[in-house]
């Protein structure tokens, strides 16, 4: 299995004002999803949970998780 490089903690991510994450299949099947990260503890690293995800498209274990710096905006903004 591919080693996961150590990433920032969820607490550090939230300190930057980022509340959500993008989760990509670690096996490049093309599947990705977005999630709210408020439920994870501050001292947990994004890389700590990456190997635990199971892709709902290809069924393989492992993901790449990134902070979602640009959440979707509703409406057109005028």
N, C-alpha and C positions, 0 to 999 in steps of 0.2 A: 504494500500500500504506500502511496505517496506521502511523505512527511508533510505536515502542515506547518508553515512558518508562523512564529508567534506574532500575534496581532494585538491591537489595543484592547483594553477592557471595555465592557459595555458602559461602565461609569465614565471613563474617559470620553467615549463617544457622546454620551449624553451631555457632558460638560461643554462639548463643542456645539451643542444645540441640535444634535441629530437624534431622532427618536425611532427611526426605522432602519431596517436592513434590506438589502437585496441578497437573495439566496440563489446561487447558480449551481446546477448539477456539476459535480466534480469530475464527471466523465464525459463532458462535452456533448451530451445528447441534445442540447439546445433548450432544455427546460429551465425556467427561472420563475421566481415568485418574490413577492415583497411581504414583509412582516413587521409588525410593531415590536420593538425590542424592550418595551417597558417591563415585561415580566422577568427578564433575566437579571440576576444580581450584579451589582456594580463591579465586584472584583473578578467576575468571570470574563475570560478573554473570548473574542469572536472565534479564534482558532481552537479554543477548547471544545466548542460544540460542532465545528465543521465535520469531524469524522462520524458524528452521530446521526446526521440527517440521511434519510432514505428518499431518493427521487421517486415521485409519484408517477413519472412517465416511464423510466427505464428500470426502476426497482433496485438500482445499485446504491450502495452506501457511500457517502462522502459528498461534501459540498464546498463551495467557496462562498464565504459571507463577506459582504462589503457594507460599510455605512451607506445609507441612502441620503446623500447630501441634497438631492433635488426631488423632494416628494411631488407627486402629481398635484396640480392646481386645478380647482374647480372653476368653471366659467372661463370667460375670455379676457376679463380685466379691462374691457372697454375699448 
